[in-house]
Amino acid sequence: MFEQIQHKIRRFLSESEGATAVEYAILIGVICLFAISGVMGTGDAQKSLWHDTSSALQIMKGVDP
């Protein structure tokens, strides 16, 4: 059973379509990593920005934050 799966995986990876699929999977993975790190890197700045905006709006309405 395991040998059949292993044979199918090897055959898939040896074909050009398999190589293309693997390349696309790696590319998608790298893009996702960059997107996640970008969001995490700017998360604190965005949180601070929205908190400051909320505080300013509450002050304008006369509510003490």
C-alpha positions in Angstrom: 0.0 0.0 0.0 2.7 2.5 1.0 4.8 1.4 -1.9 2.0 2.2 -4.3 1.5 5.7 -2.9 5.2 6.3 -3.0 5.4 5.1 -6.6 2.5 7.4 -7.6 4.1 10.4 -5.9 7.5 9.7 -7.6 5.7 9.4 -11.0 3.8 12.6 -10.4 6.9 14.5 -9.5 8.9 13.2 -12.4 6.3 14.4 -15.0 6.5 18.0 -16.1 3.0 18.7 -14.9 4.0 17.5 -11.5 6.9 19.8 -11.4 4.8 22.7 -12.5 2.2 22.0 -9.8 5.0 21.8 -7.1 6.4 25.1 -8.3 3.0 26.8 -8.1 2.5 25.4 -4.7 5.8 26.8 -3.5 5.0 30.1 -5.1 1.6 30.3 -3.4 3.3 29.4 -0.1 5.8 32.1 -0.4 3.2 34.7 -1.3 1.1 33.7 1.7 4.1 34.0 4.0 4.8 37.5 2.8 1.1 38.5 3.2 0.9 37.1 6.7 4.2 38.7 7.8 3.1 42.0 6.2 -0.2 42.0 8.2 1.6 41.0 11.4 4.2 43.6 10.9 1.7 46.4 10.6 -0.8 45.1 13.1 0.4 47.1 16.1 0.5 50.3 14.0 -3.0 49.7 12.7 -4.3 49.0 16.2 -2.7 52.2 17.5 -4.2 54.2 14.6 -7.7 52.9 15.2 -7.4 53.4 19.0 -6.3 57.0 18.5 -9.1 57.6 16.0 -11.6 56.1 18.4 -10.3 58.2 21.3 -10.4 61.4 19.2 -14.0 60.7 18.1 -15.1 60.1 21.8 -13.4 63.4 22.8 -15.2 65.2 20.0 -18.5 63.8 21.2 -17.7 64.8 24.8 -17.3 61.3 26.1 -14.2 60.7 28.2 -12.2 57.7 26.8 
